Amino acid sequence: MNTVTIKKDEYQRLKKVDKSFGQFLEYFEYAKNIAEAREEARSGKIISQEKLFKKLGL
């Protein structure tokens, strides 16, 4: 296996880019989940807690 030598400041920059990209992916997943939840709410697949409690008699 070959190794590549890079400068310390370049390594730190790459780590920062990797962290930023990871945060972007987390945000994208979060936004996608919100969009899916909104679609489920619009289509009537979910009900509010208040309605659920009333149906359960609580």
BELQUI-V668969 format. One record per run of one state. SS is the DSSP state (alpha for helix, beta for strand, coil for the rest). FROM is the first residue (numbers start at 1). LEN is the number of residues. Records with the same first field share a line. If there is no record, write none. Layout:
SS->FROM-LEN ; FROM-LEN
This chain:
coil->1-7 ; 44-5 ; 57-2
alpha->8-36 ; 49-8
